[in-house]
Amino acid sequence: MRVAITGANGMLGAELLARLAGRHEVLALGLGEPPPPTQGTQWREADLGDGRSAEQAILDFRAEAVLHAGAVTDVDGCERDVDLAWRVNVGGTEQVARACRALGARLVAVSTDYVFDGEAGPYAEDDVPNPRGAYARTKRCGEEAALLLAPDCAVGRVAVLYSGRPGAKPTFATQIVEKLQRGEPLKIFSDQIVSPTLASNAADMLLELLLEHDYRGVLHTTGATVIGRIPFTEQLARRFGLSGEIIPVKTAEVKLPAPRPLRGGLKVERAAALLRHRPLLLDEALDLFHAEWMSRAGR
Ligand SMILES: NC(=O)c1ccc[n+]([C@@H]2O[C@H](COP(=O)([O-])OP(=O)(O)OC[C@H]3O[C@@H](n4cnc5c(N)ncnc54)[C@H](OP(=O)(O)O)[C@@H]3O)[C@@H](O)[C@H]2O)c1
């Protein structure tokens, strides 16, 4: 099958490419540095924010399925440059969805738990979003663009992604491990409840959703454990045989440009019932994360 991936040089994109390599004809789309070459994959630079080049690339490739993982993901950066956030997260999704409609291709667009305000999580797919902040609002509008414009579309919401894959960008989880290894104290938000999601688990679920199902609408494709950031940190530290000082911090004490959902987290019963690749419990995901981490060169 001809499968296009946007955001192919991102954290989730790397997991998606690794799973598709050698099994499908793949178009990897992104900006900047191409990902390491994989079998059967062609790279094309295409800007999700220019109103046309990603759409044209998908059309030229005659994609049969598209996994749209590209986005401006810097939550506070989006607050500082709302115009860019809109052009990429809404306009880019619009480009991808239009191409899918023209080709009759299936689309899975990746979204976020941030579409909810975090007043009363964890949330199910049918709960009404109330996004706060530029990142959250543009991702929510992107969901609607995808669902409205592409007839065969599912939106897969993920949250607090982390990966131990070599080259993966720093995340909450990797920073915890690195700081504990250096013996540094950890300042952790004590009032945020989240659904940590191992990127490889999300990639498995999203690709299965894209290639093996005709499910349309929103599906929560996060880890199965909803947990506060401090207990998450403690469980992660235990799995790595590390310990250190945790300094609890309230979100309101830190001046962040973008608001953060507090009582967040996503319910995953629907994905667990639908998919072969089920949302992993945190202890299962941490075992895999530890294995990814240990297989990095030099560890
Ligand atoms: N990370 C999380 O915790 C998290 C949580 C919830 C939802 N999500 C969603 O999951 C998806 C994947 O996230 P991720 O963590 O893998 O993010 P990531 O590593 O930042 O990947 C996003 C990719 O999009 C690319 N991109 C940004 N602007 C672009 C543009 N104008 N044109 C083309 N490509 C562009 C980025 O390229 P550059 O690196 O070159 O900028 C990057 O490769 C996103 O839709 C994100 O909103 C992530």
The ligand as an SDF file (V2000), in Angstrom:
LIG
                    3D

 48 52  0  0  0  0  0  0  0  0999 V2000
    4.6730   15.0130   22.2190 N   0  0  0  0  0  0  0  0  0  0  0  0
    3.5680   14.9350   22.9440 C   0  0  0  0  0  0  0  0  0  0  0  0
    3.6230   14.7800   24.1780 O   0  0  0  0  0  0  0  0  0  0  0  0
    2.2220   15.0080   22.2730 C   0  0  0  0  0  0  0  0  0  0  0  0
    1.0770   15.0420   23.0940 C   0  0  0  0  0  0  0  0  0  0  0  0
   -0.1650   15.0960   22.4860 C   0  0  0  0  0  0  0  0  0  0  0  0
   -0.2740   15.1230   21.1090 C   0  0  0  0  0  0  0  0  0  0  0  0
    0.8460   15.1090   20.3380 N   0  0  0  0  0  0  0  0  0  0  0  0
    0.6850   15.1420   18.8750 C   0  0  0  0  0  0  0  0  0  0  0  0
    1.3660   14.0350   18.3230 O   0  0  0  0  0  0  0  0  0  0  0  0
    1.8660   14.3750   17.0340 C   0  0  0  0  0  0  0  0  0  0  0  0
    3.3450   14.0220   16.9450 C   0  0  0  0  0  0  0  0  0  0  0  0
    4.0170   14.7160   17.9670 O   0  0  0  0  0  0  0  0  0  0  0  0
    5.5820   14.5100   18.2540 P   0  0  0  0  0  0  0  0  0  0  0  0
    5.7300   14.5060   19.7260 O   0  0  0  0  0  0  0  0  0  0  0  0
    6.1210   13.4080   17.4230 O   0  0  0  0  0  0  0  0  0  0  0  0
    6.1140   15.9110   17.7670 O   0  0  0  0  0  0  0  0  0  0  0  0
    7.4550   16.3360   17.0400 P   0  0  0  0  0  0  0  0  0  0  0  0
    8.5650   15.4320   17.4070 O   0  0  0  0  0  0  0  0  0  0  0  0
    7.5900   17.7950   17.3050 O   0  0  0  0  0  0  0  0  0  0  0  0
    7.0510   16.0720   15.5340 O   0  0  0  0  0  0  0  0  0  0  0  0
    6.2530   16.9570   14.8050 C   0  0  0  0  0  0  0  0  0  0  0  0
    6.8100   17.0270   13.4270 C   0  0  0  0  0  0  0  0  0  0  0  0
    6.0780   18.0090   12.6670 O   0  0  0  0  0  0  0  0  0  0  0  0
    7.0310   18.7300   11.9250 C   0  0  0  0  0  0  0  0  0  0  0  0
    6.6080   20.0590   11.5160 N   0  0  0  0  0  0  0  0  0  0  0  0
    6.4780   21.1590   12.3010 C   0  0  0  0  0  0  0  0  0  0  0  0
    6.1370   22.2210   11.5430 N   0  0  0  0  0  0  0  0  0  0  0  0
    6.0630   21.7740   10.2660 C   0  0  0  0  0  0  0  0  0  0  0  0
    5.7650   22.3870    9.0250 C   0  0  0  0  0  0  0  0  0  0  0  0
    5.4810   23.6890    8.9380 N   0  0  0  0  0  0  0  0  0  0  0  0
    5.7880   21.6350    7.9100 N   0  0  0  0  0  0  0  0  0  0  0  0
    6.0950   20.3080    7.9690 C   0  0  0  0  0  0  0  0  0  0  0  0
    6.3830   19.6710    9.1110 N   0  0  0  0  0  0  0  0  0  0  0  0
    6.3660   20.4010   10.2520 C   0  0  0  0  0  0  0  0  0  0  0  0
    8.2290   18.8170   12.8200 C   0  0  0  0  0  0  0  0  0  0  0  0
    9.3820   19.1370   12.0900 O   0  0  0  0  0  0  0  0  0  0  0  0
   10.5830   19.9430   12.7970 P   0  0  0  0  0  0  0  0  0  0  0  0
   11.0570   19.0520   13.9000 O   0  0  0  0  0  0  0  0  0  0  0  0
   11.5720   20.1010   11.6900 O   0  0  0  0  0  0  0  0  0  0  0  0
    9.9790   21.2040   13.2850 O   0  0  0  0  0  0  0  0  0  0  0  0
    8.2850   17.4280   13.4220 C   0  0  0  0  0  0  0  0  0  0  0  0
    8.9900   16.5610   12.6020 O   0  0  0  0  0  0  0  0  0  0  0  0
    1.5400   15.8430   16.8320 C   0  0  0  0  0  0  0  0  0  0  0  0
    0.3490   15.9440   16.0880 O   0  0  0  0  0  0  0  0  0  0  0  0
    1.2920   16.3590   18.2350 C   0  0  0  0  0  0  0  0  0  0  0  0
    0.4220   17.4670   18.2580 O   0  0  0  0  0  0  0  0  0  0  0  0
    2.0950   15.0570   20.8950 C   0  0  0  0  0  0  0  0  0  0  0  0
  1  2  1  0
  2  3  2  0
  2  4  1  0
  4  5  1  0
  4 48  2  0
  5  6  2  0
  6  7  1  0
  7  8  2  0
  8  9  1  0
  8 48  1  0
  9 10  1  0
  9 46  1  0
 10 11  1  0
 11 12  1  0
 11 44  1  0
 12 13  1  0
 13 14  1  0
 14 15  2  0
 14 16  1  0
 14 17  1  0
 17 18  1  0
 18 19  2  0
 18 20  1  0
 18 21  1  0
 21 22  1  0
 22 23  1  0
 23 24  1  0
 23 42  1  0
 24 25  1  0
 25 26  1  0
 25 36  1  0
 26 27  1  0
 26 35  1  0
 27 28  2  0
 28 29  1  0
 29 30  1  0
 29 35  2  0
 30 31  1  0
 30 32  2  0
 32 33  1  0
 33 34  2  0
 34 35  1  0
 36 37  1  0
 36 42  1  0
 37 38  1  0
 38 39  2  0
 38 40  1  0
 38 41  1  0
 42 43  1  0
 44 45  1  0
 44 46  1  0
 46 47  1  0
M  CHG  2   8   1  16  -1
M  END
$$$$
